[in-house]
Amino acid sequence: MGERFIGTVTHFYKAPGVAVVQLVEDGLAVGDEVHFVGHTSDFTERVTSLEMEHGKVDHASAGEEVAVKVIARVRQHDRVLKVVPD
């Protein structure tokens, strides 16, 4: 399995456990596996929920900002990588 850079964390909301990600290279969909990497962050999880402008969506494209439910704390500027088959 390989990884491809898709975006950067712009905000993190602790109470709901949500990261806001600015997608720059590729789209993101519910069911995709992503890897969050930063100074203190390093975990992989499957995307279970995506929201744009307070509404649930199944997919977001490059250039869009999307809220992703996360299992651990992330920080601004953390890199987001999509896990892809080799």
C-alpha positions in Angstrom: 0.0 0.0 0.0 1.2 3.5 -0.9 0.2 6.9 0.2 -0.5 10.1 -1.8 -0.6 13.6 -0.3 -4.2 15.1 -0.6 -4.3 18.0 1.7 -3.6 19.9 5.0 -5.5 20.3 8.2 -6.7 23.9 8.6 -8.7 23.6 11.9 -9.4 21.0 14.6 -12.5 21.0 16.8 -11.9 19.0 20.0 -15.4 18.5 21.3 -16.8 16.8 18.2 -13.5 15.4 17.1 -13.5 17.0 13.7 -10.6 18.0 11.4 -11.2 20.6 8.7 -9.0 19.6 5.7 -8.2 21.7 2.6 -8.0 19.2 -0.3 -5.3 20.2 -2.8 -4.3 17.1 -4.8 -7.1 14.6 -4.9 -10.7 14.0 -3.8 -11.8 12.3 -0.6 -14.8 10.0 -0.1 -16.5 8.2 2.8 -14.7 4.8 3.0 -11.3 6.1 2.0 -8.4 5.3 4.3 -6.3 8.4 5.3 -3.1 8.9 7.2 -2.7 12.1 9.4 0.9 13.1 9.9 2.3 16.0 11.9 4.7 17.0 14.6 2.7 15.0 17.2 0.1 13.3 15.0 0.6 10.0 13.2 -2.4 7.7 12.8 -4.4 6.0 10.0 -8.2 5.7 9.9 -11.1 5.0 7.5 -13.2 8.1 6.7 -16.7 7.5 8.3 -18.2 11.0 8.0 -17.6 14.0 5.7 -19.4 17.4 5.8 -19.2 20.5 3.7 -21.0 23.8 4.8 -22.8 21.9 7.7 -24.2 19.2 5.4 -23.2 15.6 5.0 -21.6 14.6 1.7 -20.2 11.3 0.3 -17.3 12.9 -1.6 -15.2 16.1 -1.8 -12.9 17.2 -4.7 -9.6 18.9 -4.8 -9.9 22.6 -4.0 -12.7 22.1 -1.5 -12.5 22.3 2.3 -14.2 19.4 4.1 -14.8 18.4 7.7 -13.7 14.9 8.6 -14.6 13.0 11.8 -11.3 11.8 13.4 -10.4 9.4 16.2 -7.5 11.4 17.6 -6.3 15.0 17.9 -4.7 16.6 14.9 -3.2 20.1 14.5 -3.2 22.9 12.0 -0.7 22.2 9.1 -0.8 18.4 9.7 -0.5 16.6 6.3 -3.3 14.3 5.1 -2.3 11.4 3.0 -4.7 9.0 1.2 -3.7 5.3 1.5 -3.8 3.8 -2.1 -3.1 0.3 -3.5 0.2 -0.1 -5.2 
